[in-house]
Amino acid sequence: MYLSQLFVPFAIAGMVASVPAPAAQKNQITGLPTKSVKCGAKHPREQTFTAAQIKTAAEQALDLVDDGKQLGAQNYPHRYGYRDPTVKLLSECKASDNLQEFPIMRGKYTGGDVATVPDRVVIKIKGKNKGVYCGLMTHEGAPPAPGVAGPFTSCSG
């Protein structure tokens, strides 16, 4: 009898110890495209980004926001005010939302000069590890916009 009373607590402790710890929360970004998107069509710096590249840039931006960090002299990701008349974001993304813009390029943005990186991914922050893909935009070929320094235009695809 005493042996079974001693054994049960140790058996339960062994089962609890063998339960794996919960995995770290992964980013949940909704609305990501499933096909490529082209920025700056018919311009010298035209780029086509795959769905995987867009997802990587959006997740990197969300990670930085979640960690309270920014990269580069222009502090990316940073708020996007949505004042460009030729930028059309997804309907769920409004100027009053917490919209963040972040450079998108063939590799990961690490904080360098963005003078040759005209393209941005825009995400809406919905909470820790949660965001919405709003769209891609580019400086390349963007028409002048009153009151907007460095205007953007939407990418297509």
Kinemage of the C-alpha trace (Angstrom):
@kinemage 1
@onewidth
@group {chain A} dominant
@subgroup {mainchain}
@vectorlist {calphas} color= white
{ca met a 1} P 0.000 0.000 0.000
{ca tyr a 2} L 2.697 2.480 0.979
{ca leu a 3} L 4.654 1.668 -2.160
{ca ser a 4} L 1.711 2.505 -4.435
{ca gln a 5} L 1.095 5.783 -2.564
{ca leu a 6} L 4.716 6.779 -3.146
{ca phe a 7} L 4.735 5.657 -6.762
{ca val a 8} L 1.632 7.601 -7.951
{ca pro a 9} L 2.981 11.131 -7.207
{ca phe a 10} L 6.279 10.300 -8.946
{ca ala a 11} L 4.453 8.858 -11.947
{ca ile a 12} L 2.314 12.002 -12.242
{ca ala a 13} L 5.376 14.231 -11.862
{ca gly a 14} L 7.071 12.301 -14.654
{ca met a 15} L 4.090 12.812 -16.960
{ca val a 16} L 3.978 16.561 -16.261
{ca ala a 17} L 7.712 16.887 -16.823
{ca ser a 18} L 7.416 15.200 -20.205
{ca val a 19} L 4.812 17.680 -21.546
{ca pro a 20} L 6.612 19.971 -23.989
{ca ala a 21} L 6.649 23.696 -23.329
{ca pro a 22} L 4.339 25.710 -25.567
{ca ala a 23} L 5.976 26.915 -28.775
{ca ala a 24} L 6.716 30.602 -29.173
{ca gln a 25} L 3.796 32.489 -30.686
{ca lys a 26} L 4.217 32.792 -34.447
{ca asn a 27} L 3.252 35.864 -36.369
{ca gln a 28} L -0.232 35.809 -37.800
{ca ile a 29} L -0.485 38.150 -40.753
{ca thr a 30} L -3.736 37.870 -42.651
{ca gly a 31} L -4.390 38.921 -46.224
{ca leu a 32} L -0.949 38.059 -47.590
{ca pro a 33} L -0.885 37.652 -51.373
{ca thr a 34} L -0.563 34.206 -52.902
{ca lys a 35} L 1.102 35.426 -56.090
{ca ser a 36} L 3.819 37.866 -57.118
{ca val a 37} L 3.396 41.649 -57.031
{ca lys a 38} L 5.199 44.077 -59.359
{ca cys a 39} L 6.442 47.482 -58.206
{ca gly a 40} L 7.567 50.331 -60.449
{ca ala a 41} L 6.403 48.804 -63.726
{ca lys a 42} L 8.180 50.233 -66.773
{ca his a 43} L 10.677 52.146 -64.647
{ca pro a 44} L 14.419 51.566 -64.210
{ca arg a 45} L 14.073 50.037 -60.733
{ca glu a 46} L 11.110 47.768 -61.516
{ca gln a 47} L 10.929 44.814 -59.114
{ca thr a 48} L 8.689 41.786 -58.851
{ca phe a 49} L 8.306 40.318 -55.380
{ca thr a 50} L 7.173 36.755 -54.743
{ca ala a 51} L 4.530 35.918 -52.160
{ca ala a 52} L 7.320 34.444 -49.986
{ca gln a 53} L 9.380 37.668 -50.156
{ca ile a 54} L 6.333 39.733 -49.222
{ca lys a 55} L 5.568 37.430 -46.280
{ca thr a 56} L 9.185 37.644 -45.074
{ca ala a 57} L 9.215 41.462 -45.156
{ca ala a 58} L 5.803 41.717 -43.457
{ca glu a 59} L 6.861 39.295 -40.706
{ca gln a 60} L 10.154 41.141 -40.193
{ca ala a 61} L 8.243 44.416 -39.802
{ca leu a 62} L 5.816 42.849 -37.317
{ca asp a 63} L 8.680 41.306 -35.323
{ca leu a 64} L 10.385 44.700 -35.048
{ca val a 65} L 7.157 46.425 -33.969
{ca asp a 66} L 6.528 43.704 -31.373
{ca asp a 67} L 10.090 44.087 -30.058
{ca gly a 68} L 9.908 47.905 -30.011
{ca lys a 69} L 12.845 48.154 -32.410
{ca gln a 70} L 13.524 50.101 -35.600
{ca leu a 71} L 16.243 49.888 -38.243
{ca gly a 72} L 18.192 52.476 -40.214
{ca ala a 73} L 18.422 56.244 -40.181
{ca gln a 74} L 14.731 56.538 -41.106
{ca asn a 75} L 13.630 54.212 -38.295
{ca tyr a 76} L 11.817 51.386 -40.098
{ca pro a 77} L 9.209 50.199 -39.569
{ca his a 78} L 7.474 53.500 -39.032
{ca arg a 79} L 3.967 54.877 -39.281
{ca tyr a 80} L 2.519 55.298 -42.742
{ca gly a 81} L 0.064 58.197 -42.872
{ca tyr a 82} L -1.754 57.065 -46.062
{ca arg a 83} L -1.799 60.537 -47.656
{ca asp a 84} L -0.666 59.434 -51.127
{ca pro a 85} L -3.592 59.774 -53.558
{ca thr a 86} L -2.351 56.980 -55.855
{ca val a 87} L -1.855 54.398 -53.093
{ca lys a 88} L -4.746 51.959 -52.792
{ca leu a 89} L -4.454 49.642 -49.808
{ca leu a 90} L -6.764 46.755 -48.967
{ca ser a 91} L -10.165 47.890 -47.688
{ca glu a 92} L -9.429 46.721 -44.128
{ca cys a 93} L -6.574 49.257 -43.872
{ca lys a 94} L -7.587 52.840 -43.046
{ca ala a 95} L -5.508 55.969 -42.435
{ca ser a 96} L -6.665 55.961 -38.796
{ca asp a 97} L -5.235 52.445 -38.238
{ca asn a 98} L -1.755 51.680 -36.951
{ca leu a 99} L -0.225 51.290 -40.428
{ca gln a 100} L 3.491 50.594 -40.604
{ca glu a 101} L 5.698 50.807 -43.697
{ca phe a 102} L 8.849 48.753 -44.115
{ca pro a 103} L 11.371 48.387 -46.969
{ca ile a 104} L 11.010 45.298 -49.125
{ca met a 105} L 13.896 44.044 -51.218
{ca arg a 106} L 15.271 40.769 -52.535
{ca gly a 107} L 17.047 40.077 -49.228
{ca lys a 108} L 16.191 41.150 -45.687
{ca tyr a 109} L 16.430 44.849 -44.893
{ca thr a 110} L 19.094 45.332 -42.217
{ca gly a 111} L 19.076 49.084 -41.714
{ca gly a 112} L 21.106 50.411 -44.625
{ca asp a 113} L 20.478 53.410 -46.852
{ca val a 114} L 17.095 53.196 -48.572
{ca ala a 115} L 17.961 55.601 -51.407
{ca thr a 116} L 18.095 52.631 -53.785
{ca val a 117} L 15.232 50.735 -52.124
{ca pro a 118} L 12.031 52.418 -53.358
{ca asp a 119} L 9.545 49.693 -52.387
{ca arg a 120} L 7.634 49.245 -49.118
{ca val a 121} L 5.305 46.704 -47.584
{ca val a 122} L 2.485 48.166 -45.490
{ca ile a 123} L 0.964 46.249 -42.602
{ca lys a 124} L -1.743 47.071 -40.087
{ca ile a 125} L -0.826 46.206 -36.501
{ca lys a 126} L -3.661 44.425 -34.684
{ca gly a 127} L -1.766 43.361 -31.565
{ca lys a 128} L 1.199 41.290 -30.446
{ca asn a 129} L 2.111 38.881 -33.267
{ca lys a 130} L -0.996 39.922 -35.223
{ca gly a 131} L -1.186 42.015 -38.334
{ca val a 132} L -2.907 42.508 -41.659
{ca tyr a 133} L -1.139 42.816 -44.998
{ca cys a 134} L -2.322 46.088 -46.538
{ca gly a 135} L -0.308 46.231 -49.749
{ca leu a 136} L 2.926 47.124 -51.492
{ca met a 137} L 3.841 50.620 -52.638
{ca thr a 138} L 6.782 52.243 -54.377
{ca his a 139} L 8.394 55.639 -54.876
{ca glu a 140} L 9.247 54.536 -58.426
{ca gly a 141} L 6.945 56.332 -60.867
{ca ala a 142} L 4.857 57.988 -58.142
{ca pro a 143} L 3.407 61.314 -59.320
{ca pro a 144} L 3.983 64.411 -57.196
{ca ala a 145} L 1.404 64.822 -54.455
{ca pro a 146} L 0.666 68.150 -52.744
{ca gly a 147} L 1.963 68.189 -49.194
{ca val a 148} L 3.657 64.777 -49.512
{ca ala a 149} L 7.447 64.534 -49.507
{ca gly a 150} L 8.581 61.372 -51.288
{ca pro a 151} L 5.197 60.225 -52.597
{ca phe a 152} L 4.287 56.593 -53.197
{ca thr a 153} L 2.085 54.778 -55.663
{ca ser a 154} L 0.581 51.305 -55.407
{ca cys a 155} L 2.297 48.235 -56.767
{ca ser a 156} L 0.229 45.867 -58.902
{ca gly a 157} L -0.317 42.180 -59.142
